[in-house]
Each structure stands twice: as C-alpha cells, then as structure tokens.
Amino acid sequence: MDNKILVTGGDGRFAKVLKSKNKKLNLIFCSKKQLDILNLKSIKKNFEKHKPKIIFHCAGLSRPMDIHKKDIVKSIDLNIIGTANLVKICKLYKTKLIYFSTGYVYEGKKGNYKETDAVKPFNNYGLSKLGGECAVSMYKKSLILRITMTEKPFTYNTAFTNLKSNFMFHEDLVDMLPKIINKIGIINIGGKSQSVYDFARKHNKSVKKAKMNKSSNFPLNQTMNLSKLKKLLKW
C-alpha cells in the first residue's frame, strides 16, 4: 500500500471495477477531465500533485470497435499519441508505466500466441494498441499487459461456439494485479482457452449458441499462451 498508483481513464469500465474491488493497492483515479493524455501539461500537473510510483494506463479508446475504422484520427490520438505522451512524462519522472493493451495485437488465426510471437493486428483497434505498445516498449521501466477480458455478467444473449478466446472478467484482473505489478516486459493476461460460448455458458445458462460467419474475416482462434502468467501466479 506504500506505493501510490495513478490510474488513467479513472472513470472507465475497468477502472470502476478496480475502484470497487481493490483491497491491496494504493490507487488514485484520474478521470478524462482531470488528466488529459493529449495534454503534456495536464499529465505533468497530475504527476506533480500525486507523485505516483506507478501508472496504470487504462485510458484510451476501445468500443464501439468500428469507431477505429470510422474515425482513425480519434483512434490514433487516444491510443497512440496519448500513450506516447504518457511514456515521455513517465521517463521524465522515472515512474513505472503499466500499459493495458489487448490480445488483438496478435493475428488471431492459429491461437496459443506467446509473448515472443510476431504481432499482426487484424483490425484498427489492434493496430492502435500496438502503436501504444511501441512507445511503451522504448521505455525500460514498463510492463505491457495483453489482456482479454469482459464485463460481468456476460452482457450478450448469444455467444459464438466457433470463436476461441481467453475471456475472463474484469474482477479476475483486479485479483491478479498485485502479483504482477513488479514485473517488466510483456505478459499475456486471460482465462482458460475455450469458445466464447463455453465461457459465457458457465456464468449464464440462458446464453444461446451462435456461429461467427467465416466470411466476416474475423479470426476464429485468438487464444494466447498463458504459461508466463501461470508461472508468475503459481497456478
């Protein structure tokens, strides 16, 4: 509890769960209005005010997914330029940066992707998060988390039987964070490799089966290799 951790995007979906479920970390939540990642002065102001030892960089643009195709300027600004700005200030103050990225940086076709595998995002969202990763990777005092997670309860009435992933809930990541924040590099973060339907069915018996249309060009095996995570958590 000694080290202050500043959370960007403090009013976002995951941050709200983190705020309500966290019991071990000394967290300071900054909303978009309080900390504008596109404004270096705003970032500096918060670093001077709170003097954090670690940054959880959760701010950025995720959904709706098609916005990254319709408005690439907004996607670039929030996920690439905003992240690069934060890296600059973390370097200035020698503050550790933990970047919340996504498993969408992988190609998503063969599955079981390791942290050392090549990255080839299949949509603009993945590209924008990879752009952020590039900036973060240049800073040695950093940790990149490639995460696959969703809200609890599962928010949809149907789930795909032919789409494999590593879905877990936001709450699961909250439990993991205290055990990995001292690490550096890249870590895949997720749950058991399984179909989205199997994941959803365990928590909601009324979820109906659906099939992803292969003509959609959406990759059907997005699973990640979690060996590194399991070793760290001693699963």
WOTATA-V6623 format. One record per residue. N is the residue number from 1. SS is DSSP state (hx for helix, st for strand, lp for the rest). PHI is phi in radians with two decimals (NA if undefined). OMEGA is omega in radians with two decimals (NA if undefined). Layout:
N|SS|PHI|OMEGA + N|SS|PHI|OMEGA
//
This chain:
1|lp|NA|-3.07 + 2|lp|-1.26|-3.08 + 3|lp|-1.37|3.08 + 4|st|-1.29|3.11 + 5|st|-2.10|3.12 + 6|st|-1.62|-3.10 + 7|st|-1.90|3.05 + 8|st|-1.40|-3.07 + 9|lp|1.14|-3.02 + 10|lp|-1.16|3.09 + 11|lp|-1.95|3.14 + 12|lp|-1.45|-3.06 + 13|hx|-1.06|-3.12 + 14|hx|-1.20|-3.11 + 15|hx|-1.03|3.13 + 16|hx|-1.14|3.09 + 17|hx|-1.20|3.12 + 18|hx|-1.04|-3.13 + 19|hx|-1.13|-3.07 + 20|hx|-1.46|-3.03 + 21|hx|-1.82|-3.09 + 22|lp|-1.15|3.11 + 23|lp|-2.27|-2.98 + 24|lp|-2.05|-3.01 + 25|lp|-1.91|3.12 + 26|st|-1.58|-2.96 + 27|st|-1.85|3.04 + 28|st|-2.15|-3.07 + 29|st|-1.72|3.11 + 30|lp|-2.03|3.12 + 31|lp|-1.32|3.12 + 32|lp|-1.06|-3.14 + 33|lp|-1.22|-3.11 + 34|lp|-1.34|-3.12 + 35|lp|-2.37|-3.14 + 36|lp|-1.66|-3.06 + 37|lp|-1.22|3.08 + 38|lp|-1.61|-3.09 + 39|lp|-2.17|-3.09 + 40|hx|-1.06|3.12 + 41|hx|-1.13|3.11 + 42|hx|-1.13|3.12 + 43|hx|-1.13|3.13 + 44|hx|-1.03|-3.13 + 45|hx|-0.99|-3.14 + 46|hx|-1.26|3.07 + 47|hx|-1.15|3.13 + 48|hx|-1.19|-3.10 + 49|hx|-1.25|-2.99 + 50|hx|-1.71|-3.13 + 51|lp|0.87|-3.12 + 52|lp|-1.29|3.04 + 53|lp|-1.62|-3.09 + 54|st|-2.42|3.03 + 55|st|-2.02|2.90 + 56|st|-1.69|-3.10 + 57|st|-1.59|-3.14 + 58|lp|-1.80|-3.10 + 59|lp|-1.18|3.11 + 60|lp|2.65|-3.10 + 61|lp|-1.95|3.09 + 62|lp|-2.12|-3.11 + 63|lp|-1.84|-0.03 + 64|lp|-1.18|-3.01 + 65|lp|-1.07|-3.07 + 66|lp|-1.27|3.12 + 67|hx|-1.14|-3.14 + 68|hx|-1.24|3.08 + 69|hx|-1.64|-3.09 + 70|hx|-1.39|-3.08 + 71|lp|-2.38|-3.07 + 72|hx|-1.17|3.13 + 73|hx|-1.12|3.13 + 74|hx|-1.13|3.12 + 75|hx|-1.10|3.12 + 76|hx|-1.12|-3.12 + 77|hx|-1.03|-3.00 + 78|hx|-1.36|-3.05 + 79|hx|-1.68|-3.13 + 80|hx|-1.88|-3.09 + 81|hx|-1.16|3.12 + 82|hx|-1.06|3.12 + 83|hx|-1.17|3.11 + 84|hx|-1.07|3.09 + 85|hx|-1.05|-3.12 + 86|hx|-1.15|3.09 + 87|hx|-1.05|-3.14 + 88|hx|-1.01|-3.09 + 89|hx|-1.30|3.07 + 90|hx|-1.08|3.08 + 91|hx|-1.10|-3.13 + 92|hx|-1.09|-3.08 + 93|hx|-1.74|3.13 + 94|lp|1.00|-3.11 + 95|lp|-1.76|3.13 + 96|st|-1.22|-3.13 + 97|st|-2.06|3.04 + 98|st|-1.97|-3.02 + 99|st|-1.77|3.13 + 100|st|-1.55|-3.11 + 101|st|-1.78|-3.03 + 102|st|-2.57|3.03 + 103|hx|-1.23|3.12 + 104|hx|-1.22|3.06 + 105|hx|-1.31|3.08 + 106|lp|-1.50|-3.09 + 107|lp|-1.18|3.04 + 108|lp|1.41|-3.09 + 109|lp|-1.85|-3.06 + 110|lp|-1.66|3.14 + 111|lp|1.34|3.12 + 112|lp|0.99|-3.09 + 113|st|-1.30|3.06 + 114|lp|-1.58|3.12 + 115|lp|-1.04|-3.11 + 116|lp|-1.56|3.14 + 117|lp|-1.25|3.10 + 118|lp|-1.11|3.10 + 119|lp|-1.87|3.14 + 120|lp|-2.71|-3.08 + 121|lp|-0.97|-3.10 + 122|lp|-1.71|3.04 + 123|lp|-2.61|-3.07 + 124|hx|-1.16|3.09 + 125|hx|-1.07|3.10 + 126|hx|-1.05|3.10 + 127|hx|-1.10|-3.12 + 128|hx|-1.16|3.12 + 129|hx|-1.26|3.07 + 130|hx|-1.17|3.06 + 131|hx|-1.02|3.07 + 132|hx|-1.12|3.11 + 133|hx|-1.02|-3.12 + 134|hx|-1.03|3.13 + 135|hx|-1.16|-3.12 + 136|hx|-1.11|-3.10 + 137|hx|-1.13|3.12 + 138|lp|-1.28|-3.11 + 139|lp|-1.78|-3.02 + 140|lp|-1.14|-3.09 + 141|lp|-1.57|-3.04 + 142|st|-2.56|3.09 + 143|st|-2.42|3.11 + 144|st|-1.87|3.10 + 145|st|-1.88|3.08 + 146|st|-1.62|-2.87 + 147|st|-1.94|2.95 + 148|lp|-2.16|-3.10 + 149|lp|-2.59|-3.12 + 150|st|-2.61|-3.12 + 151|lp|-1.31|3.05 + 152|lp|-2.03|0.02 + 153|lp|-1.30|3.09 + 154|lp|-0.95|-2.90 + 155|lp|-1.54|-3.05 + 156|lp|-2.00|-3.14 + 157|lp|-1.47|3.11 + 158|st|-2.22|3.12 + 159|st|-2.55|-3.05 + 160|st|-1.36|3.10 + 161|lp|-1.51|-3.07 + 162|lp|-1.89|3.07 + 163|lp|-1.96|-3.12 + 164|st|-1.73|-3.09 + 165|st|-2.66|3.10 + 166|lp|-2.13|-3.07 + 167|lp|-0.96|2.93 + 168|lp|-2.49|3.14 + 169|st|-1.63|3.09 + 170|hx|-0.91|-3.10 + 171|hx|-1.05|3.14 + 172|hx|-1.14|3.12 + 173|hx|-1.19|3.10 + 174|hx|-0.99|3.14 + 175|hx|-1.18|-3.08 + 176|hx|-1.38|-2.96 + 177|hx|-0.91|-3.12 + 178|hx|-1.04|-3.08 + 179|hx|-1.55|-3.05 + 180|hx|-2.20|-3.03 + 181|lp|-1.16|3.14 + 182|lp|-1.52|-3.12 + 183|lp|-1.51|3.03 + 184|lp|-2.28|3.13 + 185|st|1.77|-3.10 + 186|st|-2.32|3.09 + 187|st|-2.36|2.98 + 188|st|-1.30|-3.10 + 189|st|-2.20|3.12 + 190|lp|-3.14|3.13 + 191|lp|-1.87|-3.11 + 192|lp|-1.04|3.06 + 193|lp|-1.27|-3.10 + 194|st|-2.90|3.09 + 195|st|-1.21|3.11 + 196|hx|-1.06|3.13 + 197|hx|-1.10|-3.14 + 198|hx|-1.07|3.09 + 199|hx|-1.10|-3.07 + 200|hx|-1.16|-3.08 + 201|hx|-1.08|-3.14 + 202|hx|-1.12|-3.06 + 203|hx|-1.93|3.13 + 204|lp|-2.63|-3.05 + 205|lp|-1.18|-3.09 + 206|lp|-1.56|3.13 + 207|lp|-1.11|-3.12 + 208|st|-1.64|3.11 + 209|st|-1.33|3.04 + 210|st|-2.54|3.12 + 211|lp|-2.13|3.05 + 212|lp|-1.25|3.11 + 213|lp|-1.25|-3.10 + 214|hx|-1.09|3.13 + 215|hx|-1.26|3.14 + 216|hx|-1.30|-3.11 + 217|lp|1.12|3.09 + 218|lp|-1.55|-3.07 + 219|lp|-1.08|-2.96 + 220|lp|-1.77|3.10 + 221|st|-2.27|-3.07 + 222|lp|-1.69|-3.06 + 223|lp|-1.18|3.12 + 224|st|-1.98|3.03 + 225|lp|-1.39|-3.05 + 226|lp|-1.87|-3.10 + 227|hx|-1.01|-3.12 + 228|hx|-1.11|3.12 + 229|hx|-1.10|-3.12 + 230|hx|-1.09|3.13 + 231|hx|-1.16|-3.14 + 232|hx|-1.17|-3.10 + 233|hx|-1.56|-3.11 + 234|lp|1.01|3.09 + 235|lp|-1.21|NA
//
